[in-house]
Amino acid sequence: MEAFRAYIGTFGPFAPLMLTAIQTMQAFLPIIPSFFGFAAGSGLFGAFGGFLCNYIGISLGSIIAYYLARRFGIRFVKQIIPEKKYNAVVEWAASKKSYTIILFLSILLPLAPDCALCYFSGLINMPTKKYILIIMTAKPWCILLYSIFFSNVL
């Protein structure tokens, strides 16, 4: 975590843009856990600055994941999401009567499989406006809590 924060810091005045870009990419290509970005952002830019970088990046990445799934379909999503996780999300979502509420709560709470849900939302053709509204209203609360936590810990 410290190495990641130091790496972001090497970009000087462009560090906020780099963190935002990395968080955007990790939202649809989950290579590193997003909490590294939360810690780096809060440590380098304070709770509010870190929150802004992370919220913008993760929200943008979540929307990109949705559009990629809509555009390229199941085969593409199965290349990004491991099949076991994909099948678990499909089974879980299919068994729920109100996917919209489940999606909202999952995006709102920490440790949910956000990436898989974002791709799945694109596959089921959830209306774009509804999806973006969920991301924009549910996503900031968890990120804000992480930002405040890491700014007080680091």
C-alpha positions as a Markdown table, in Angstrom:
| # | Residue | x | y | z |
|---|---|---|---|---|
| 1 | Met | 0.0 | 0.0 | 0.0 |
| 2 | Glu | 2.8 | 2.4 | 0.9 |
| 3 | Ala | 4.6 | 1.6 | -2.4 |
| 4 | Phe | 1.4 | 2.4 | -4.3 |
| 5 | Arg | 1.0 | 5.7 | -2.5 |
| 6 | Ala | 4.7 | 6.5 | -3.2 |
| 7 | Tyr | 4.2 | 5.6 | -6.9 |
| 8 | Ile | 1.2 | 7.9 | -7.3 |
| 9 | Gly | 3.2 | 10.7 | -5.5 |
| 10 | Thr | 5.9 | 10.5 | -8.2 |
| 11 | Phe | 3.6 | 12.1 | -10.7 |
| 12 | Gly | 3.8 | 15.4 | -8.8 |
| 13 | Pro | 1.0 | 17.8 | -9.9 |
| 14 | Phe | -0.5 | 15.1 | -12.1 |
| 15 | Ala | -0.8 | 12.6 | -9.2 |
| 16 | Pro | -4.6 | 13.3 | -8.7 |
| 17 | Leu | -5.1 | 12.6 | -12.5 |
| 18 | Met | -3.0 | 9.4 | -12.3 |
| 19 | Leu | -4.9 | 8.1 | -9.3 |
| 20 | Thr | -8.3 | 8.9 | -11.0 |
| 21 | Ala | -7.1 | 7.1 | -14.1 |
| 22 | Ile | -5.9 | 4.1 | -12.2 |
| 23 | Gln | -9.2 | 3.9 | -10.2 |
| 24 | Thr | -11.1 | 4.2 | -13.5 |
| 25 | Met | -9.3 | 1.3 | -15.0 |
| 26 | Gln | -9.4 | -0.9 | -11.8 |
| 27 | Ala | -13.2 | -0.5 | -11.7 |
| 28 | Phe | -13.6 | -2.4 | -15.0 |
| 29 | Leu | -10.3 | -4.3 | -15.0 |
| 30 | Pro | -9.9 | -5.4 | -11.4 |
| 31 | Ile | -6.2 | -5.8 | -11.2 |
| 32 | Ile | -5.5 | -4.1 | -7.9 |
| 33 | Pro | -7.9 | -3.8 | -4.9 |
| 34 | Ser | -9.6 | -0.3 | -4.9 |
| 35 | Phe | -8.7 | 0.2 | -1.3 |
| 36 | Phe | -5.1 | 0.9 | -2.4 |
| 37 | Gly | -6.4 | 3.9 | -4.2 |
| 38 | Phe | -8.5 | 4.9 | -1.2 |
| 39 | Ala | -5.4 | 4.8 | 1.0 |
| 40 | Ala | -3.2 | 6.6 | -1.6 |
| 41 | Gly | -5.7 | 9.3 | -2.3 |
| 42 | Ser | -6.4 | 10.0 | 1.4 |
| 43 | Gly | -2.8 | 9.9 | 2.3 |
| 44 | Leu | -1.7 | 12.2 | -0.5 |
| 45 | Phe | -4.6 | 14.5 | -0.9 |
| 46 | Gly | -6.5 | 14.4 | 2.3 |
| 47 | Ala | -10.0 | 12.9 | 2.8 |
| 48 | Phe | -11.8 | 15.3 | 0.4 |
| 49 | Gly | -9.2 | 15.3 | -2.3 |
| 50 | Gly | -8.8 | 11.5 | -2.1 |
| 51 | Phe | -12.6 | 11.1 | -2.1 |
| 52 | Leu | -12.9 | 13.2 | -5.3 |
| 53 | Cys | -10.2 | 11.3 | -7.2 |
| 54 | Asn | -11.6 | 7.9 | -6.1 |
| 55 | Tyr | -15.3 | 8.8 | -6.7 |
| 56 | Ile | -14.7 | 10.2 | -10.1 |
| 57 | Gly | -12.5 | 7.3 | -11.2 |
| 58 | Ile | -14.5 | 4.5 | -9.8 |
| 59 | Ser | -17.8 | 5.9 | -11.0 |
| 60 | Leu | -16.4 | 6.4 | -14.5 |
| 61 | Gly | -14.9 | 2.9 | -14.5 |
| 62 | Ser | -18.2 | 1.4 | -13.3 |
| 63 | Ile | -20.1 | 3.2 | -16.2 |
| 64 | Ile | -17.4 | 2.0 | -18.7 |
| 65 | Ala | -17.9 | -1.6 | -17.4 |
| 66 | Tyr | -21.6 | -1.3 | -18.0 |
| 67 | Tyr | -21.2 | -0.1 | -21.5 |
| 68 | Leu | -18.5 | -2.7 | -22.3 |
| 69 | Ala | -20.9 | -5.4 | -21.3 |
| 70 | Arg | -23.7 | -3.9 | -23.3 |
| 71 | Arg | -21.5 | -3.6 | -26.4 |
| 72 | Phe | -19.6 | -6.9 | -26.3 |
| 73 | Gly | -21.9 | -9.2 | -24.4 |
| 74 | Ile | -21.4 | -12.4 | -22.3 |
| 75 | Arg | -18.3 | -13.7 | -24.0 |
| 76 | Phe | -16.4 | -10.5 | -23.2 |
| 77 | Val | -17.6 | -10.4 | -19.6 |
| 78 | Lys | -16.6 | -14.0 | -19.1 |
| 79 | Gln | -13.1 | -13.0 | -20.1 |
| 80 | Ile | -13.0 | -10.3 | -17.4 |
| 81 | Ile | -14.9 | -12.0 | -14.6 |
| 82 | Pro | -13.8 | -15.6 | -13.7 |
| 83 | Glu | -16.5 | -18.1 | -14.6 |
| 84 | Lys | -17.1 | -19.2 | -11.1 |
| 85 | Lys | -17.7 | -15.6 | -9.9 |
| 86 | Tyr | -19.8 | -14.9 | -13.0 |
| 87 | Asn | -22.0 | -17.9 | -12.4 |
| 88 | Ala | -22.4 | -17.0 | -8.8 |
| 89 | Val | -23.5 | -13.5 | -9.6 |
| 90 | Val | -25.9 | -14.7 | -12.4 |
| 91 | Glu | -27.5 | -17.2 | -10.0 |
| 92 | Trp | -27.7 | -14.7 | -7.2 |
| 93 | Ala | -29.2 | -11.9 | -9.3 |
| 94 | Ala | -31.6 | -14.2 | -11.0 |
| 95 | Ser | -33.0 | -15.4 | -7.7 |
| 96 | Lys | -33.8 | -11.8 | -6.6 |
| 97 | Lys | -37.1 | -10.2 | -7.4 |
| 98 | Ser | -35.8 | -6.7 | -7.4 |
| 99 | Tyr | -32.3 | -6.5 | -8.9 |
| 100 | Thr | -32.4 | -2.7 | -8.9 |
| 101 | Ile | -32.6 | -2.6 | -5.1 |
| 102 | Ile | -30.0 | -5.3 | -4.7 |
| 103 | Leu | -27.7 | -3.4 | -7.0 |
| 104 | Phe | -28.2 | -0.2 | -5.1 |
| 105 | Leu | -27.4 | -1.8 | -1.8 |
| 106 | Ser | -24.4 | -3.7 | -3.1 |
| 107 | Ile | -22.9 | -0.6 | -4.6 |
| 108 | Leu | -23.6 | 1.3 | -1.4 |
| 109 | Leu | -22.0 | -1.2 | 0.9 |
| 110 | Pro | -18.3 | -2.1 | 1.0 |
| 111 | Leu | -16.9 | -5.4 | -0.2 |
| 112 | Ala | -19.6 | -6.2 | -2.7 |
| 113 | Pro | -18.6 | -7.6 | -6.1 |
| 114 | Asp | -19.0 | -4.2 | -7.7 |
| 115 | Cys | -17.1 | -5.1 | -10.9 |
| 116 | Ala | -19.2 | -8.2 | -11.6 |
| 117 | Leu | -22.4 | -6.3 | -10.8 |
| 118 | Cys | -21.5 | -3.5 | -13.2 |
| 119 | Tyr | -20.9 | -5.9 | -16.0 |
| 120 | Phe | -24.0 | -7.9 | -15.2 |
| 121 | Ser | -26.1 | -4.7 | -15.2 |
| 122 | Gly | -25.0 | -4.1 | -18.8 |
| 123 | Leu | -25.8 | -7.7 | -19.8 |
| 124 | Ile | -29.4 | -7.6 | -18.5 |
| 125 | Asn | -30.0 | -4.3 | -20.3 |
| 126 | Met | -30.8 | -2.3 | -17.2 |
| 127 | Pro | -31.8 | 1.2 | -18.4 |
| 128 | Thr | -28.8 | 3.4 | -18.7 |
| 129 | Lys | -30.3 | 6.3 | -16.8 |
| 130 | Lys | -31.3 | 4.1 | -13.9 |
| 131 | Tyr | -27.8 | 2.4 | -13.8 |
| 132 | Ile | -26.0 | 5.8 | -13.8 |
| 133 | Leu | -28.3 | 7.2 | -11.1 |
| 134 | Ile | -27.6 | 4.2 | -8.9 |
| 135 | Ile | -23.8 | 4.5 | -9.4 |
| 136 | Met | -23.8 | 8.3 | -8.8 |
| 137 | Thr | -26.0 | 8.1 | -5.7 |
| 138 | Ala | -24.8 | 4.9 | -4.0 |
| 139 | Lys | -21.1 | 4.9 | -4.8 |
| 140 | Pro | -20.0 | 8.0 | -3.0 |
| 141 | Trp | -21.0 | 6.9 | 0.5 |
| 142 | Cys | -18.7 | 3.9 | 0.8 |
| 143 | Ile | -15.8 | 5.8 | -0.9 |
| 144 | Leu | -16.4 | 8.7 | 1.5 |
| 145 | Leu | -16.1 | 6.4 | 4.5 |
| 146 | Tyr | -13.0 | 4.8 | 3.2 |
| 147 | Ser | -11.5 | 8.3 | 2.5 |
| 148 | Ile | -12.2 | 9.5 | 6.0 |
| 149 | Phe | -10.9 | 6.3 | 7.5 |
| 150 | Phe | -7.6 | 6.3 | 5.6 |
| 151 | Ser | -7.0 | 10.0 | 6.1 |
| 152 | Asn | -7.2 | 9.5 | 9.9 |
| 153 | Val | -5.1 | 6.3 | 9.9 |
| 154 | Leu | -2.3 | 7.4 | 7.5 |
